[in-house]
Amino acid sequence: MPSINKLRGLYAGGFTVTERPTPVAGDLRIGWGQSLLLLLLASSRSQRCSMQKMHFLAHLSRTAASRELTQQVLARNKEPKDLSIRVEPWVNRAAAFAIANGYVTTTGKQLLLTDSGKAAAAVLQKEGVLAEEVTFLQAVGKLATEQVVERIMKMEDF
């Protein structure tokens, strides 16, 4: 099982980080994106999901307000039209890096965690990386089935 330091080393790739006055764009935060992607897949049924579901959960897991609203929609206390969902460019990039690193593989139109990806996700969870997002994903990961996500994306009742 890879250690958190080994994961950091893989994500960093020998680069140095310099603090800047403005945030780095999401699609350039490779370690964060891969970590969220691995945790998202780990929380999904059969540890696999479509890119549509990946974009859905990745975007909605980012802020406390969107996490709360998503839980209310999935509990049917709010309507799907109340959600604002974006296709996030960083998700595609994180998926490409995760595939290249051997954490994820594709099966048709879905992404699937490999054994290495499962081990990496377990380390991330154990170390408390993205703890708020993990709590959210564990609460909604299996409720947000492919069919439910499809209906919500179409703003239909489910």
N, C-alpha and C positions, 0 to 999 in steps of 0.2 A: 504494500500500500504506500503510495507516495506521501511524503511529508509536506506540510504547508510550505516549508522553505524550498523544497524541490519545485513545488508548483509555482512559487514566486519566481524562482530562477528560470523556469520554462517560459513564464509570461513576460519576464523582463528581457530575456534574450540578450543580456549583456549591456543593455542601454542604461544610461544614467538619467535620473529625473531631476529637473530643476523647477523649483516653485515659480509660478508665473502669477501675475495679478489677475488674470482672467481664467475661467475654467477651460479645460481641454474639451473639445467636442466629443460627444458620446461615442461616435464611431471610431475615435482614436484611442479610447480607453479599452484596449484589447483584453487585459486581465479582468477588468470588471465585467465586460460583456461576456467573456467565456464563462466566468464564474456564475453569472446570473443564468446563462443558458444551461449550464450543467445542473444547477439547482432546480431550474424549471423542468427540465426533462426528468430529473429524479423524482419530482412530485407528481408527474403525470402517470396515468394508467399505462402499465406495461413499459414505463420509462421511454415512451416514444410520443411524438406528436407532429402534427403538420406544421408547416411554416406559418399558416394562417393563425393557428392557435399560439404558436411561438410569439408572433408579433402582438397578438391580443394580450397575452399574459405579461410579456416583457414590458409593453407600454404601460399597462394598468398597474404593474407592481412598483412603479417608480416613486410615487408620492403617497403619503398617508391618506390624503383625500381621495385619490383614485382607488386605492386599495379598499377603503371603506365603502365607497360607492359601488365598486364591483361586487363586494360581498352582499350589499343590499339588493343589487340586481339579480344575483344568483339565488338569493333567498326569496326572490319575487316580491320584495317590498318596494322596489322601484322598477321603472320600465327600461328596456334596452336603449331607448332613444335618449335616456339621460346620460349615457356613457359617450365620451368622445374618444375614439380609438384612432391611433395613427399607425401607419406602417413605418417602423423604425429602421433606417438604413444600417445602423450598427448591428442589428440582429443578423443580417446576412453576412456581414464581415466576421462577426464572432463565430457564426456557424462554420464559415470557411476555415477559420483558424482552428476551431475545435476538431473539425474533420482532419485537417493536416496534422494536428497533434495526436490523433488517434483516440480522442475522447468520445467522438461521435461518428456514426456512420449513417448512410442514407439507405432507406428501404422504400423504393418507389418515391412517393411524395412526402415521406415522413423522415424525421431525424430520430435516431435511436442511440441511447447510451451504450458504449462498449464497456467491457469489463474494466478497462483503464478509466473510463469516464465515471463509472459507478464508484470506483475507489476514490477518484478525485472529488466527486460530489460528497462522499462520506467524510473526507478530510475537511472540506469546506464547511460542512454542517457541524462537525465536531469542534472546529476552531471558532465557530460563531460568525463566520464571514456572511455578510448581508443578512443578519438575523431577522430583521423586520420583514424582509422580502421572503425569507424561508417560512416564517410563520404564516404569512399571507398565502404563499404557494401551497403549503400543506393544508390550509383551510379550503382552498378553492380548486386546487390542481385536479382532483378527481371529479369535482362537480362540473367543471368547465369541460364537458366532453366535446368532441369534434362537432357533433350535431348542435349542441347548445351554442357553441362559439359561432357556428355558421348562421344560426338564427339571429343571434345578437348582432352579428356583423350586418345582417340584412335589416336590422331593427324590427324584427318580428317577435311576437310573443313566443315563448317556449314552454 
